[in-house]
Amino acid sequence: MRGASDFSAELSPDMAALMQRVAREEGPQLDPTTLPAKEGRALAAAGNRRWNVDLPEMAASRDLTVPADPGLGTPAIRCRLHVPPGARRGLVVFVHGGGFSFCSPETHERCARVIASEAGLAVLLPDYRLAPEHPYPAGLTDVVATLRALPALARRDGLAPAPLFLAGDSAGANLALASLVHEMRAGRPVEAAGALLFYGNYDADFENPSFRFFAEGPGLTRAKMQRYWRFYVGGRDMRGDALACPVFATDKELAALPPLHLVAAGVDPLLGDTLALQARLAEAGRDERATVVPGVVHGFLQMTHDLPAACEVLARAGRFLRDHSRSIDNREED
């Protein structure tokens, strides 16, 4: 784990200019985590509209419904599907971030469409239940229910869910990773070809070096992340529970995960979570190395319309997806 001397709060010129522009155009903003949930979500949705413009063209974008799963206790789940022109066989299940409490497939539409375009794969975003009204494990079980329903969706809606990839940003990276551990423990491991995990929340250690160094931001703060976590777990102490804090998965479980593409923001209280996950993967005998993008804040992948670094990161993620798709195709041909 890095110490405080290894971090820098200096923003890249592009990131600084973009944040200054937003501040000029929108003025001081309320903290949505300090508002009632409905008002906070409306504020977060309004703030994300800025990033969801000039959307990459898709061959199709439509809603699908995952049926209720009585075994998991989940309701019917709306999902948004984006299919790029010339899509290859395969699917990315992208779990949106938002502190387990905010955001939706719509707030992350541009990001999802860019991933679809870069990878040449359809992207499916589950509209999972949000805390605090639906605390842990509601969001997690909704993601699990979506994964379990893919064969039925393939028959009913014409999806091609193999090869299957998972993706998630922030809280969504937590849910994507935890869903893989959940299914291992349920004796039904997910046959995933890989996972994209962007600046995820994998622990509840708010005293690690990055949380101390970036406690006041810029961007995400420690206090805001603590409120998100309280929304999600309802005041329970979940440290050590790998389904809430995936960094605590066993070495055997970590070793059994599909190939992971790890990305962290360089100016982010959650940077330490990705570094801790990287260290745990090494302990389990894996060699994934996280890409730490310097000078950008948490959530920067929402900014592909305005921030070159976000476009570059998703281009690399697209290459990861294409490479692992081809390797599977080659094995099947052999």
BADOFI-701059 format. One record per residue (C-alpha): x, y, z; residue in three letters. Coordinates in steps of 0.2 Angstrom, whole numbers, plus 5000, padded with zeros to 4 digits. Last residue first. Layout:
N
XYZALA/...
***
This chain:
334
495448744839ASP/494048854834GLU/493348874851GLU/495048914858ARG/495249054844ASN/493549124849ASP/494049134867ILE/495649224863SER/494749344852ARG/493549394866SER/494949414878HIS/495849534865ASP/494249624861ARG/493849654879LEU/495549714884PHE/495649824868ARG/494049904874GLY/494749944891ALA/496250024883ARG/494950134873ALA/494050164889LEU/495550234897VAL/496050344882GLU/494250414881CYS/494350464900ALA/496050544898ALA/495450644884PRO/494150734895LEU/492650824887ASP/491450704880HIS/492250554889THR/491750634906MET/490850494915GLN/492550404915LEU/493150544928PHE/492150474942GLY/493450494955HIS/494650634950VAL/496050644937VAL/497850704939GLY/498650534936PRO/497750374929VAL/498250234940VAL/498250074930THR/498149924941ALA/499349774939ARG/498649604938GLU/499949474943ASP/498949334952ARG/499649214965GLY/498249244979ALA/499449364988GLU/499649464972ALA/497749474971LEU/497649544988ARG/498949674984ALA/497949724968GLN/496449734979LEU/497349854992ALA/497949964978LEU/496149974971THR/495550024988ASP/496950144991GLY/496350244976LEU/494650264984LEU/495050434991PRO/495350494973ASP/496650604964VAL/497550464954GLY/495950384948ALA/496050194948ALA/495950064934VAL/495949874936LEU/495649754921HIS/495349584928LEU/495549414921PRO/494249294928PRO/494149254946LEU/494749084953ALA/496349154961ALA/495249274971LEU/494149144977GLU/495549034983LYS/496449174991ASP/494849215001THR/493849364997ALA/494149505010PHE/494549634996VAL/492749604991PRO/492049715005CYS/490149685005ALA/490149514999LEU/491849485006ALA/491249515024ASP/492849565033GLY/492249745036ARG/490349745036MET/489949835053ASP/488149875051ARG/487550055050GLY/486350025036GLY/487549945025VAL/487250045009TYR/486750215016PHE/488150205029ARG/489350175015TRP/488750325005TYR/488850425020ARG/490650375023GLN/491050415005MET/490450585007LYS/491450615022ALA/493050545014ARG/492850664999THR/492450634981LEU/492950784970GLY/494450874976PRO/494450804988GLY/494350845007GLU/494950675014ALA/496150654999PHE/497650615010PHE/496750525024ARG/495750425012PHE/497250385002SER/498250325017PRO/496950205024ASN/495850275038GLU/494150255029PHE/494350065028ASP/492750005022ALA/493349895008ASP/493149864989TYR/492550034982ASN/493050034964GLY/494050154953TYR/493550054937PHE/493449864937LEU/493349794920LEU/493049604921ALA/493549454911GLY/492949294902ALA/491549264914ALA/490849084917GLU/489949134933VAL/490249014947PRO/488748914953ARG/489148844970GLY/488348974980ALA/489949034987ARG/490649054969MET/489049144964GLU/489349274978HIS/491149294974VAL/490749344956LEU/489349454962SER/490549544974ALA/491649594959LEU/490249674950ALA/489449744965LEU/491049824971ASN/491449894953ALA/489649964953GLY/490050054969ALA/491550144959SER/491350094941ASP/490749924935GLY/491149794921ALA/490749614919LEU/491149514903PHE/490249364895LEU/490849274880PRO/489549224878ALA/487949324882PRO/487249324864ALA/485549414867LEU/484049364857GLY/482749434868ASP/481849274874ARG/483149144872ARG/484649254877ALA/483649334891LEU/483349154898ALA/485249114897PRO/485549284905LEU/484449274920ALA/485749214932ARG/486849364928LEU/485349484931THR/484849394947ALA/486649414954VAL/486549604950VAL/484949614959ASP/485649514973THR/487049644975LEU/485949794975GLY/484849714988ALA/486249655000PRO/486449785007TYR/485149925009PRO/483549954999HIS/482850115005GLU/484550175009PRO/485050114996ALA/484650084978LEU/483849934969ARG/484749884953TYR/484449964935ASP/485449824926PRO/486549894912LEU/486849784897LEU/488249814885VAL/488349734867ALA/490049714861LEU/491149804848GLY/492349834862ALA/492650024858GLU/490850054853SER/490049964868ALA/491250044880ILE/490850214873VAL/489050174874ARG/489150124892ALA/490050284896CYS/488750384887ARG/487350304896GLU/488050314913HIS/486650434920THR/485350334910GLU/485850164917PRO/485550234935SER/486350354947CYS/486250364966PHE/486250254982SER/487550114980PHE/488850264980GLY/488350304962GLY/489150174951GLY/488450084936HIS/488549894934VAL/489049854916PHE/488549674910VAL/489649664894VAL/489049534881LEU/489649424867GLY/489549394849ARG/490149534839ARG/489249694836ALA/489249774819GLY/488449934825PRO/488449944844PRO/487049864854VAL/486549954870HIS/485449864882LEU/484549944897ARG/483949834911CYS/482349844921ARG/482349724936ILE/480849614941ALA/480949594960PRO/482349504970THR/482049384984GLY/483549274978LEU/482549114977GLY/481049214971PRO/481949284956ASP/480849424948ALA/481049424929PRO/482449524921VAL/481649654910THR/482449724894LEU/482549904889ASP/483149964872ARG/484550034862SER/484949974845ALA/486249994831ALA/487050124842MET/487750294839GLU/488950374851PRO/488050504862LEU/488350684858ASP/487850724876VAL/487750624892ASN/489150714902TRP/488150874907ARG/486650764911ARG/487650694925ASN/487350844936GLY/485450824934ALA/485450644939ALA/486450684954ALA/485250814960LEU/483750704956ALA/484550564966ARG/484950684981GLY/483150744981GLU/482450564982LYS/483650514995ALA/483350655007PRO/484850775005LEU/486650775013THR/487250635001THR/486750754987PRO/488150884992ASP/487451044986LEU/488351134971GLN/489151304970PRO/489051374953GLY/488451284937GLU/489351364923GLU/490851434932ARG/491151274943ALA/490951164927VAL/492251264918ARG/493451254933GLN/493251074934MET/493551054915LEU/495151164916ALA/495851064931ALA/495550894922MET/496350954906ASP/497851034915PRO/498050874925SER/497550894944LEU/498850904957GLU/498250804973ALA/499750694973SER/500050534982PHE/501650434986ASP/502150545001SER/500450485009ALA/500950305009GLY/500650174996ARG/500050005000MET/
***
